[in-house]
Amino acid sequence: MVDVDSILLSVQERDKWRNRLGVLEDSLREVRDHRRKLEARLRRVKKELNRLRVTVDAVLDLTRTPARTNASHGPGAPPSL
């Protein structure tokens, strides 16, 4: 004969683990979604940093160019226009 209490406990234990698995799967989906959002944000920040680096390099090149031009004339030479 089958022990009804044993079967009932087994079914309850199975349901408990299914619920835990469901909670874990939901949490995993949330973590993956959060990760995708953070990766997208990181890509945007990297692009912005690259644009900023290009801008800074361009500004530095503009500020350095006149100094090189004046220095190439030597001391006492009139600056070029």
SULLINQUI-V787648 format. One record per helix or strand of 3 or more residues. SS is the DSSP state (hx for helix, st for strand). FROM is the first residue (numbers start at 1). LEN is the number of residues. If there is no record, write none. Layout:
ss = {SS:SS}
from = {FROM:FROM}
len = {LEN:LEN}
//
This chain:
ss = {hx}
from = {4}
len = {69}
//
